[in-house]
Amino acid sequence: MINLKMENTTEESDTTCVQEEFFKDVHYYLIGTILEEVTDLLEKGGGKEESYLTDRVTHVISEDEDHPEVTEARDLFELPVVSSKWVTMSIRCKTLLAGKAFAPESVRLFTNSIVCFSQVAASDRNALWALITFHGGTCRANLSKECTHLVTSKCEGTKYECASQHETEVKIVCPDWILSSVLAKKPQDERTFHPKYLTFETPPLEGALPTDVEMKGEAMDEEPVTEGDDKVAKDKKEKVARPKLKLPWADDIMPLPDISALPEPVRDAPPSGSTANSSAMSSSPALGASYSTSSAGYSTPSSKTKDKKHKKDKKKKKKHKKEKKKKDKKKHKHASGSGGTGVAQPQEGAGSSATDQGTKNRNTLRNITNKTEYLPSMVGVPADKKHVSQQVLNAVGGRPGGHKGRLDQTYGGLQVIPEIHYCGHDASAGVTPDSCLLGCIFLIIEYPHLVGVEYIDTWRKVIVEHGGIVDDCYSDRITHIMCDTQRTDIFRLAMKDGKRCVTASWLNDCLKKKAMLPPWRALHFPAPSYPLQPPPCKDQIIAVTGFEGGERNDVKTMIEMTGAKYTGFFSRGNTLLICKRLEGAKYEKAQEWRTPVTNVQWLSEVILGNYDALHNFVMPRYQVFDVDDPFKLALLRPLKLMEPWMIPIKISQSIRRSYITSIAQKTANLANGKRKGDPQSPGNASKKIRNMIQMDDDWDAGTPRIAPDKAPRILFTGLDAARMTDLSKKIEKLGGRIVDSISQCTHLIASKIMRTVKFLAGVSVCKHIVSPMWIEESYKSRWFLDVTNFSLVDQEMETLFSFQLRESLIRACKQKLFKDVTIYITPGVKPGANMLREIIECAGGKLAPSRPSLMKISHIQSALGKGSFVVISSPSDMPSCRDFFTHNIDVHNAEFVLTGVLRQQLDYKSFRFDPRI
């Protein structure tokens, strides 16, 4: 075997010479370990390093895609994250390249692909090089042992001959393999893109006479090609001007010169035994190639006459079939009826166009018969309310099938299913919001093993407070089974007995609405399994936009159920974007990158088993946005799980009297020593009784009387002005107080964890950090509820910074984080000393007003320990910190304070600067 002896060289040039002001507009932030040569290049080019993630940062440089700060930079700050290769490649190209091509992703389209070009024009090679580099590949000027692909348009040349002898190591492909792989978003089979399957069409020269085939428009047999004719054709091919080429992604990658296209390729039929990839037959818009399929494989220019003859014979057969159908219709005209189907029939003697249109309509309806959910939107029936009868569809499509019974309701000649009404309580039950679960008897299964006994006790208590009952075993009196999946025997028995099967999500949403409503979200139904098996969306990478708080968590849960991968950021790697509204940066990028966009309705139907929706993102019902409740189902088919909800729950007088008696008993037990404003006071219990009898839910009482020392002192952070105004009014009615200083606050209201001054200081001084839902639910109950069920939980941020907010608050109550700690902040630290002062002082620390002497620092450390004095600095202030390093005084960055306060732990190792002497 001949060894590859070609020179193993790369296209890398000397990148040590960088212009002085090349990176002058670049403010970069380093994450993880970066080569010193790269940082030197940035500094020589005038780049400015930032020590903190802020809006000033233009580029985040990292080699680790899984680093927590990379996710923070992309998701929170929406900053471009690039690898070190961006620096060197920008210097080589003498311009700042787009960062999207240099994201630190481990797996990309052409990852581990090393490509060498041969017999490719320079302009085309530049464009193809840009595509390969953009998708993670590497290009080499010379063929070497490391090369994985040789891209050539001709089966000739030294490189081709060498690669042919090592086809197991080097794949030989034509340029179209690169474009087809990019369009398909996955590498294509190299065997079907070998240049030996390429031939080049020769267009007629200007002024040449048309051939006999072109003049007559008839098919003729292929004539043998002589050696002289082949020489003339070759001369013509060399004189033909090559058309211009516009690559679809060239502008997004980097500025390139004008690119001319390769000659128009036409594939010959592969030899016997080789398999042709269907995707290889699709036309490539970039190269302007036209591939057509036939029964023999790829069509050649010489087979066009045969194709015309074949089409002509096919038309004659089709015309003969139409005439036969007309005769059959006349025989069965009285039996089938002319207007029953609602489809116009062509009259006898009508033109061929009318006949073709009638045949087309019938074929369309026949094809739709197998997918009945798509028919209503095409014939005018509202898709979310009506269903088409299968028997009528068979009749319309020309299929046999008898019809029994009369049509109860018709629309356009089609039978439709009447709208089904679901209900909770009987309309005459007179149930108040405080007793919204009256008459409901629950059995809770699966959840005790999933969430723990303490959650079950809380749910039991809440259900009883709202008039429901919780049993411990299955019986005929059970009305609701609360479970997570459909895998248990109890669930199957309950479905057989007609019980309502719901999830904890349904209970939570009903309590928010203070009404026992039929399930209206996909998460209200027990799933067949969690996640679904087999996972229908295992190949999808989904991002969301427009959803916040609990809605965002619900969408994430639904995505996980389908087996798809959820990303907090949005990039070209995402295959789908789920929107609440058609707005925002992610939506604009989806339009630019042509990423499919859909709503939660699509996700809901996939969870409920409508797998036909997987490849139909553009259906009208999946393109409805900006609605009041995006999770509300609008199904075309009734669910079996909804059948029990067709019968309302009736409340007997004995159940009503029992509930009133239980409230009265609590009133008697709490009659002694309770304040009027206490949540468990007899006055409030009596009010519940009045609500049950009079069904009056108006706020007829004044402001509750709460002792000044026990009234919640509340402050907001991260909420808009309108929301704060509304919540402030409700707090005043409840008897709470809005304070101005975080040091006086007992309850901090926030919608999510954020690193603001109020929030970071509040972790150290506030007893509780709760969501706005605490105020909303307290206002409905007319007193301040227990904050335990409303504590702020933000799993994304807690995972990002490796802490739990609940545990941090417990630590802060036990001891101040910076107790007996003096902190000195150098001038270049960002955020500045004024912003960090309140955070440090609330955590019990002391901020040094000026730089203390080394002797004073030594006295502090000898009295209270080495960790009692801390220096917070930045890379720009390192020269002024040399004396600290000399005297073994640790210097940290700002994360020592910010992350330390979140975790309520002092970390003297993770954020320490290394001495630079």
JOGI-V113571 format. One record per backbone hydrogen bond with DSSP energy under -1.0 kcal/mol. NH is the residue of the N-H (numbers start at 1). CO is the residue of the C=O. Records with the same first field share a line. If there is no record, write none. Layout:
# JOGI-V113571
NH->CO  CO
This chain:
# JOGI-V113571
9->7
22->19
23->45
24->21
26->23
28->48
29->59
31->61
39->35
40->36
41->37
42->38
43->39
44->40
45->41
46->43
47->42
48->26
50->28
57->54
58->27
59->27
60->80
61->29
62->82
67->64
70->67
71->67
72->68
73->69
74->70
75->71
76->72
77->72
79->73
82->60
83->102
86->83
88->84
89->85
90->86
91->87
92->88
93->89
95->90
102->99
105->103
110->135
111->108
113->110
115->138
116->149
118->151
125->121
126->122
127->123
128->124
129->125
130->126
131->127
132->128
133->129
134->130
135->131
136->133
137->132
138->113
140->115
148->114
149->114
150->171
151->116
152->173
156->154
161->157
162->158
163->159
164->160
166->163
170->166
171->148
173->150
174->193
177->174
179->175
180->176
181->177
182->178
183->179
184->180
186->181
193->190
197->194
198->195
199->266
201->264
208->205
215->211
216->212
217->213
230->226
231->227
232->228
233->229
234->230
235->231
236->232
237->233
238->234
239->235
240->236
245->259
253->249
254->250
261->243
266->199
268->197
274->271
281->278
288->284
289->284
294->297
297->294
299->292
303->300
304->301
307->303
308->304
309->305
310->306
311->307
312->308
313->309
314->310
315->311
316->312
317->313
318->314
319->315
320->316
321->317
322->318
323->319
324->320
325->321
326->322
327->323
328->324
329->325
330->326
331->327
332->328
336->332
337->333
350->347
355->351
356->352
357->353
358->354
359->355
360->356
361->357
362->358
363->359
364->360
365->361
366->362
367->363
368->364
371->368
374->371
378->375
379->375
380->376
381->376
385->382
386->382
389->415
393->389
394->390
395->391
396->392
397->393
399->394
411->414
414->411
416->409
417->387
423->645
426->649
429->426
435->432
436->433
437->466
438->435
440->437
442->469
443->480
445->482
447->445
449->446
451->447
456->452
457->453
458->454
459->455
460->456
461->457
462->458
463->459
464->460
465->461
466->462
467->464
468->463
469->440
471->442
478->475
479->441
480->441
481->500
482->443
483->502
486->527
492->488
493->489
494->490
495->491
496->492
497->493
499->494
500->479
502->481
507->503
508->504
509->505
510->506
511->507
512->508
513->509
515->510
517->515
524->521
525->522
527->484
532->561
537->562
538->535
540->537
542->565
543->576
545->578
551->548
553->549
554->550
555->551
556->552
557->553
558->554
559->555
560->556
561->557
562->558
563->560
564->559
565->540
567->542
574->571
575->541
576->541
577->596
578->543
579->598
580->545
583->581
588->584
589->585
590->586
591->587
592->588
593->589
595->590
598->577
604->600
605->601
606->602
607->603
608->604
609->606
610->605
611->609
613->610
614->611
616->613
619->616
622->619
623->620
626->580
632->629
633->520
642->639
643->640
645->642
646->643
647->644
649->424
656->652
657->653
658->654
659->655
660->656
661->657
662->658
663->659
664->660
665->661
666->662
667->663
668->664
669->665
670->666
681->678
685->681
686->682
687->683
688->684
689->685
690->686
691->687
692->688
693->689
694->690
695->691
700->698
710->707
711->707
714->737
715->747
717->749
724->720
725->721
726->722
727->723
728->724
729->725
730->726
731->727
732->728
733->729
734->730
736->731
737->712
739->714
746->713
747->713
748->768
749->715
750->770
756->754
760->756
761->757
762->758
763->759
765->761
766->762
768->746
770->748
771->790
774->771
776->772
777->773
778->774
779->775
780->776
781->777
782->778
783->778
790->787
792->769
798->794
799->795
800->796
801->797
803->798
808->804
809->805
810->806
811->807
812->808
813->809
814->810
815->811
818->843
819->816
821->818
822->868
823->846
824->870
826->872
829->826
836->832
837->833
840->836
841->837
842->838
843->839
844->841
845->840
846->821
848->823
857->853
858->854
859->855
860->856
861->857
862->858
863->859
864->860
865->861
868->865
869->866
870->822
872->824
873->892
877->874
878->875
881->878
885->881
886->882
887->883
888->885
889->884
892->871
893->911
896->893
897->894
898->894
899->895
900->895
901->897
902->898
903->899
904->900
905->900
912->909
913->891
